[in-house]
């Protein structure tokens, strides 16, 4: 068994992707978040190795040189990057990798993994986005809103778009996208990912042992 799916979740800052991401991680089996690297300093409560790997700019630039990132981008004034090794580790365990990254990163990942599934999370309105950023006590609100207006039109290039109006509903929608991927016959049979089907040993033996008598795609 090898190779799960790569999921890209992008959204403007304040749209709720961290909350949505955390709920997905709790509710979707086989899903693991890729901990990414940033040069910004930790917010209150954020932990190194849990929320991000917080590195200095020098350390980050060295990692770029060594080719350690699957993608990297400058967002606001900081660098952010996805370590290749993290993604490879998750996929090699047959799990799905959740990348919560900005749109620049999303485009880079899609180039390298054309089968990656990209999901754009939209806030219901710009007014609501501003409210959420303000409630969060974010420092760079105007800068983040300006950035959001540049990112939002990119939603049309993603595979899926989900609106985070009612949190539970947004999570359910993304969850159903993820669960239906794991039901793709190609995923189940080509990679021998049978475990989530909870099949009896007898039917498993039939599936593995016999060829289909019609050889057409249905
Ligand atoms: P924040 O500073 O609010 O945690 O994140 C700012 C933006 O950077 C968010 O859109 C977040 O998804 C994105 N981001 C976090 N990690 C990465 C990464 O590794 N690569 C890219 N391209 N964006 C990232």
Boltz pocket constraint, residues with backbone or C-beta under 6 A from the ligand:
constraints:
  - pocket:
      binder: B
      contacts: [[A, 9], [A, 10], [A, 11], [A, 12], [A, 13], [A, 36], [A, 37], [A, 40], [A, 71], [A, 72], [A, 73], [A, 75], [A, 80], [A, 81], [A, 82], [A, 100], [A, 101], [A, 102], [A, 103], [A, 104], [A, 105], [A, 106]]
      max_distance: 6.0
